[in-house]
């Protein structure tokens, strides 16, 4: 499109007033003759000439008004034109321009643009030189598109038309031109080109799904479905649907209609309005999430590119859950999490719980610089804190325990674990950490230190008392044992020398002495257990059982044997002695006993000693092993089962009692305990 060059046009006219040399009106009465008067012919000639001059003057006045009106119309066209009209000198000075030129290039006014160098509006000043060379050769430049710089430095794309004016010698004396802002069209072209490039890349890219579809509308023009026209291999990979499954079929025939209602609406809007969009979409039936970019190059058709973002969405969901849990933990924790920006010297974050500990809100602490923070550290702790903060910059981690003055003026003990985070050059950026109030712990530690000193004193006293008690027990056990042996000997001698009731009295005395000797033996064994446990060693279980059965030759004991080896010591036999002895003692006449060994928990054997005696009632099954401790006994009663229990505890297992016949305690008891198998 060509446009006439801009010129500053003015028209000037000269007015001439024809006056009668006689001064008479054209139609007035004849003037008196001067002297002899003018000849009539001369007067007529003057009148005719005067009339002609008047007509010429009227014509000139009309021409002047036409020229002024034309100039005004041209001026308005020049100023109101949407294209930027301008005139420059060969050296680039702008000598004339219209408001459109001012608006396009961002000048404040026409006056602001005049006499500035048009080269400042070029991205490359050398472009101006090339244009001048073309004008010199060709006389004009038509529809030249190029990038230009606005007054504020931003870039635009313009189309220019230039015409050169030359003098008689062919030298360029002026450049007249007009330009218009082509940025939107250029951006549209660039966008379209980029879209086409992306389109081609998507078709060739196995990681981007592609679908081209036709929108189906109802009678009112509302989108109700779409038909697949073309898809690529990535479409098949991302959806699990083949080309044969979808081509030339409606989406509601391929997928669940309820799941694609929103997709149809989005595609329909794009296809009918031409407005492209990018969105995320979920298809639950495919267990997939997609990110979709849709655009339309033809009304009624839609082109979509999409990627599978299922993993990302799952990760985002997991991250949101994690962040929510982390936030809940931070806000409900009694510990204070914080991050201090070392460059800005302020806290970026502080848990709300800090108010409960220090009395300050997070915002109040955020406003404190390092000097204000350090002023609240206890003077005795400040050197250590300053040293640790300095050293942590070089080793990134730190730990502090110090006293901090709260808002109400009280000192609280804080335990602070922190990490220093730096940039790639090692410059420290943040200090993040967690601190907690350990005031009560510190007070407890101080109390414990005092208590520990008191306990140490008591322990020393107890050790002294323990040694003395053991000495007395050793003396008593030794001397009473000797006395009982002598008493037993004299009792046996007396039995042979007395008759009648005295014999029964001596027999009771002998049994009492034997019971006393048994109690002393058990007490000695218990003292031995409490004195310290020797290392357990592999023990032949079968040999121990058979040796104990041999001690009761007159009682029927059923035992089939075992090849097991267990971890125990030489006191294991006491377990069988006491359990077999109890069964005989409490079983009554005709009692029978059985011993069984079987696999139980992994690495353990279960040993069961059952009898046909009177059994153990249900309400006594738990306390039967604690009668000695609870003193629910006669002289020496319960001591044997107490010994059995502490021995089994010593072997790292447990013992319990059940009914020999489940649910019938009157038909006998079954004592079971576990022993750890030894590695063979």
Secondary structure, 3 states (H helix, E strand, C coil): CCCCCCCCCCCCCCCCCCCCCCCCCCCCCCCCCCCCCCCHHHHHHHHHHHHHHHHHHHHHHHHHHHHHHHHHHHHHHHHHCCCEEEEECCCCEEEEECHHHHHHHCCCCHHHHCCCEHHHHECCCHHHHHHHHHHHHHCEEEEEEEEEECCCCCEEEEEEEEEEEECCCCCEEEEEEEEEECHHHHHHHHHHHHHHHHHHHHHHCCCCEEEEEEEEECCCCCEEEEEEEEECHHHHHHHCCCHHHHECCEHHHHCCHHHHHHHHHHHHHHHHHCCCEEEEEEEHHHCEEEEEEEECCCCCEEEEEEEECHHHHHHHHHHHHHHHHHHHHHHHCCCEEEEEECCCCEEEEECCCHHHHHCCCHHHHHCCCHHHHHHCECHHHHHHHHHHHHHHHHHCEEEEEEEEECCCCCEEEEEEEEEEEECCCCCEEEEEEEEEECHHHHHHHHHHHHHHHHHHHHHHHHHHHHHHHHHHHHHHHHHHHHHHHHHHHHHHHHHCCCCCHHHHHHHHHHHHHHHHHHHHHHHHHHHHHHCCCCCCEEEEHHHHHHHHHCCCCCCCEEECCCCCEEEECCCHHHHHHHHHHHHHHHHCCCCCEEEEEEECCCCEEEEEEEECCCCCCHHHCCHHHCHHHHCCCCCCCCHHHHHHHHHHHHCCCCEEEEEEECCEEEEEEEEEEEEEECCC
